[in-house]
Amino acid sequence: MRTILFNHSLIAALLAVGLAQFLKVPIHFFSKGRWDWRQLITTGGMPSSHSAAVSCLATSVGLTQGFDSPLFGIAAMLGLIVMYDAMGIRRHAGETAMALNRLEEDFDKHIEEQFRGKNKRDYRRRHKRLKEMLGHQPVEVFVGSVFGILLAFLFHQFT
C-alpha cells in the first residue's frame, strides 16, 4: 500500500524548503557579519525557499511522471505563479511596509517635537513595526529555483 511517505515529489519539495531555509542562516552571516537564527523561520532572503520548493516539486513530478504529463504542467504553472508572486506582490508589500514604518517614525518624531515638556506618552503612538521582509529580489527567486531543480535531480538519483 502506497502512502504519503512514498510520495517522492512531496518529500523532495519539503526537503527543498527545509534546506533553503537553513541555508539562509550562513548566507546571512556572510553578508551581514552576524548570526541570525530567525532566518530559519522568516520570509524573504536568499535563497527563496518558496521558489526552491515549487521548482523542486515541478522537476520531481516531471522526472517521475514525464515532462509531457498534465501533472507536470500543473506543478510548473503553479510554481511560476508562486515565484511571480514572491517577486512582485509580496516584495511590493514589503516595500510598502518599509515606507509606512518610516512614516510612523517621522510622525512620532514630529509629535515629540510638538509636545516637548508635556507627557509624551499620552501622544506617542504605540504600534508594532510592520514586517518588511516579505518578498524576494529576482536573484533570490532565481537561486532558489536553481537550487530546487538541482535538489530534485539529486533526490531522483538516490531514490
N, C-alpha and C positions, 0 to 999 in steps of 0.2 A: 504494500500500500504506500503510495507516494504522499508525502505530507509537505507542508510549507518548508520543513527543514531541508528538503531536497530541491527547492527552487533556487537553482544556482544563480539565476539572474538577480533575484531579490537579495540573496546573500552577498553577491558581488557589489551591488549598489549600496547596501548597508555598510559594507566594509569600506567602500569609497568615501562615504560620508564620514565615518569614524577616522579614517586615516587623514583625510583632508583637514578635518577639524584639528587633529593632533599636530599636523604639520604647521598650522598657524602659530603655534607656540614658539618653536625655534626660529621661524621666519620673522616673527615679531621681534624676537630677541636680537637677531642680526640686523634688522632695520632700525630698531628704536634703542637698542642697547640695554634693555631691561626685560626680565622675565615677567610675563603676564599670563597666568594660568586661566584667566577668564576667557582667553581666546578659545579655549576648548568648547565653550558653550555660546559664544557670541555670533552674531550675524555679521556679514561683511568680511573683508580682509582677504588675504592671499593664502591659499587658493580658494576659489569658490567651492564650498562643499556641495551646494545645490547643483552646480554645473558638473562636478565630479560624479555625483550620484546619477543624474539623468543621462549623462553621456555613457557612463559605465553600464547602466541599465539597457539603454538602446543598443549599445555594442554587443552586450551579452545576449540580448534577445536575437540580434542579427546573427551572431555566431551559432546559437543553438537552434533557432527556427528558420534561419535563412534571411538574407538581406532583402529578399524579394517578398517576404511574408507580410501580411497585413499587420501582424503584431509588431514587427519592426517599424512599420510605417507609423503606427500609433505611438510607440515609445519615442521615436525620433521627433515627431511633431510636438508631442507634449514636452519633450526635452528642450526643443527650440523655444517654445513659449516660456518655459521656466527661465531659460538663460536670457531671453529678451527682457523679461520682467525684472530679473536681477540687475541688469544693466540700465534699464530705463526707469520704470515706475518706482521701484524700491530705492534706487540711487537718488532720484529726484526728491523722493520723500525725505531721505536723509539730508539732502542739501537744504530743503525747506526747514527741517528741524534745526539745522545749524543757524539759519537766518533768524528763526524765532527765538532760539536761545540767546543769540547776540542782542536781539531787540529787547528781550526781557531784562538782560543785564544792563543795557543802556537806560532802560526805563527805571530800573532800581537805582542806578546812579543819579539820575535826574531827580527822583523822589528824595533821595538822601540830601542832595544839594538844596532842594526847595524847602525842606523841613529841618534844616540844621538847628540844633538846640532843642528840638521838640522830641518827643518819644518816637523815634524812628520805627520801632517795632510795630506801631499801630499802622504805619504807612507802607512797610516793607511787604512785598508780595511773597507769599510762601508758595513755592512750586517745586516740582521735581523737574530737572532738566529732561528735555526730550532726547530720546536715543538718536544719535546722529549717524551711527554706522549701521545702515540698513541694507544698502545695496552694494554693488561691485563696480569697479572700473572694468572696462573691456579686457584689459590684460589679465585681471583676476579670473574672469569668466573663461577666457581662452586657456589659461594654465590649468584651471580646474577641469575643463573638458578634456584636454590632452591627458591629464593625469587619470581621469576616469576611463578613457579609451584604452590607455596602456594597462591599467589595472584589469580591465575586462579581458584583454588578451592574455595577460599573465594568469589570471584566475581560470580562464578556459583551458590553458595548457596543463594546469595541475589538478583539474577535476574531471 
